[in-house]
Amino acid sequence: MGKKEEVTFMKRRKKPSLANLIHENRLQLLNNPKELERIEKRWEEKRALNHLDI
């Protein structure tokens, strides 16, 4: 049981959420709305690909 939880936790840690990315880079992104747009677009694409994998 413990090992399985660790594995899923590690997998989860590899994929930072869009919210976390924005939080980490929010000062940069406030000055650069195009970069924010680019990141959002990339994450939308990744989310779409993840749905295809399931």
FIKOLZA-1660 file (N, C-alpha, C; in steps of 0.1 Angstrom, whole numbers, plus 5000, padded with zeros to 4 digits):
% residues 54
   i   px   py   pz ch aa at
   1 5008 4988 5000  A  M  N
   1 5000 5000 5000  A  M CA
   1 5009 5013 5000  A  M  C
   2 5018 5013 5009  A  G  N
   2 5027 5025 5010  A  G CA
   2 5035 5027 4997  A  G  C
   3 5040 5017 4991  A  K  N
   3 5048 5019 4978  A  K CA
   3 5039 5024 4967  A  K  C
   4 5027 5019 4966  A  K  N
   4 5018 5024 4955  A  K CA
   4 5015 5039 4957  A  K  C
   5 5013 5043 4969  A  E  N
   5 5010 5057 4972  A  E CA
   5 5022 5066 4968  A  E  C
   6 5034 5061 4971  A  E  N
   6 5046 5068 4968  A  E CA
   6 5047 5070 4953  A  E  C
   7 5045 5060 4945  A  V  N
   7 5046 5060 4931  A  V CA
   7 5036 5070 4925  A  V  C
   8 5024 5070 4929  A  T  N
   8 5014 5079 4923  A  T CA
   8 5018 5093 4927  A  T  C
   9 5023 5095 4940  A  F  N
   9 5027 5108 4944  A  F CA
   9 5039 5113 4935  A  F  C
  10 5048 5105 4932  A  M  N
  10 5060 5109 4924  A  M CA
  10 5055 5113 4910  A  M  C
  11 5045 5105 4904  A  K  N
  11 5040 5108 4891  A  K CA
  11 5033 5122 4891  A  K  C
  12 5026 5124 4902  A  R  N
  12 5018 5136 4903  A  R CA
  12 5028 5148 4904  A  R  C
  13 5039 5146 4910  A  R  N
  13 5049 5157 4912  A  R CA
  13 5056 5161 4899  A  R  C
  14 5057 5152 4890  A  K  N
  14 5063 5155 4877  A  K CA
  14 5055 5164 4869  A  K  C
  15 5042 5165 4871  A  K  N
  15 5034 5174 4862  A  K CA
  15 5029 5186 4871  A  K  C
  16 5037 5197 4870  A  P  N
  16 5032 5209 4877  A  P CA
  16 5019 5213 4871  A  P  C
  17 5010 5218 4879  A  S  N
  17 4997 5223 4873  A  S CA
  17 4999 5237 4867  A  S  C
  18 4990 5240 4858  A  L  N
  18 4990 5253 4852  A  L CA
  18 4990 5264 4863  A  L  C
  19 4982 5262 4873  A  A  N
  19 4982 5272 4884  A  A CA
  19 4995 5273 4891  A  A  C
  20 5002 5262 4893  A  N  N
  20 5015 5263 4900  A  N CA
  20 5025 5270 4891  A  N  C
  21 5025 5267 4878  A  L  N
  21 5034 5274 4868  A  L CA
  21 5032 5289 4869  A  L  C
  22 5019 5293 4868  A  I  N
  22 5016 5307 4868  A  I CA
  22 5020 5313 4881  A  I  C
  23 5018 5306 4892  A  H  N
  23 5022 5312 4905  A  H CA
  23 5037 5314 4906  A  H  C
  24 5044 5304 4901  A  E  N
  24 5059 5305 4902  A  E CA
  24 5064 5316 4893  A  E  C
  25 5058 5318 4882  A  N  N
  25 5063 5328 4872  A  N CA
  25 5054 5340 4871  A  N  C
  26 5046 5343 4881  A  R  N
  26 5035 5353 4879  A  R CA
  26 5041 5367 4877  A  R  C
  27 5052 5370 4883  A  L  N
  27 5058 5384 4881  A  L CA
  27 5063 5385 4867  A  L  C
  28 5069 5375 4861  A  Q  N
  28 5073 5375 4847  A  Q CA
  28 5061 5376 4838  A  Q  C
  29 5051 5368 4842  A  L  N
  29 5039 5367 4833  A  L CA
  29 5031 5380 4833  A  L  C
  30 5031 5387 4845  A  L  N
  30 5024 5400 4845  A  L CA
  30 5030 5410 4835  A  L  C
  31 5043 5409 4833  A  N  N
  31 5050 5418 4824  A  N CA
  31 5049 5413 4810  A  N  C
  32 5045 5400 4808  A  N  N
  32 5045 5394 4795  A  N CA
  32 5033 5386 4792  A  N  C
  33 5022 5392 4789  A  P  N
  33 5009 5385 4786  A  P CA
  33 5010 5375 4775  A  P  C
  34 5019 5377 4765  A  K  N
  34 5020 5368 4754  A  K CA
  34 5026 5354 4759  A  K  C
  35 5035 5355 4769  A  E  N
  35 5041 5343 4774  A  E CA
  35 5030 5335 4782  A  E  C
  36 5022 5342 4789  A  L  N
  36 5011 5336 4797  A  L CA
  36 5002 5328 4787  A  L  C
  37 4998 5335 4776  A  E  N
  37 4990 5329 4765  A  E CA
  37 4996 5317 4760  A  E  C
  38 5009 5317 4757  A  R  N
  38 5016 5306 4752  A  R CA
  38 5016 5294 4761  A  R  C
  39 5018 5297 4774  A  I  N
  39 5018 5286 4784  A  I CA
  39 5004 5280 4785  A  I  C
  40 4994 5288 4785  A  E  N
  40 4980 5283 4786  A  E CA
  40 4977 5274 4774  A  E  C
  41 4981 5279 4762  A  K  N
  41 4978 5271 4750  A  K CA
  41 4985 5258 4750  A  K  C
  42 4998 5258 4755  A  R  N
  42 5006 5245 4756  A  R CA
  42 4999 5235 4766  A  R  C
  43 4994 5241 4777  A  W  N
  43 4987 5232 4787  A  W CA
  43 4974 5227 4782  A  W  C
  44 4967 5235 4774  A  E  N
  44 4954 5230 4768  A  E CA
  44 4957 5218 4758  A  E  C
  45 4968 5220 4751  A  E  N
  45 4972 5209 4741  A  E CA
  45 4976 5196 4749  A  E  C
  46 4983 5198 4760  A  K  N
  46 4988 5187 4768  A  K CA
  46 4975 5180 4774  A  K  C
  47 4966 5188 4779  A  R  N
  47 4954 5182 4785  A  R CA
  47 4946 5174 4775  A  R  C
  48 4945 5179 4763  A  A  N
  48 4938 5172 4752  A  A CA
  48 4945 5158 4749  A  A  C
  49 4959 5159 4749  A  L  N
  49 4966 5146 4746  A  L CA
  49 4964 5136 4757  A  L  C
  50 4964 5141 4770  A  N  N
  50 4962 5132 4781  A  N CA
  50 4949 5125 4780  A  N  C
  51 4938 5132 4775  A  H  N
  51 4925 5126 4774  A  H CA
  51 4926 5115 4763  A  H  C
  52 4934 5117 4753  A  L  N
  52 4935 5107 4743  A  L CA
  52 4942 5094 4748  A  L  C
  53 4951 5096 4757  A  D  N
  53 4958 5085 4763  A  D CA
  53 4949 5076 4771  A  D  C
  54 4939 5081 4777  A  I  N
  54 4930 5074 4786  A  I CA
  54 4920 5065 4778  A  I  C
% end
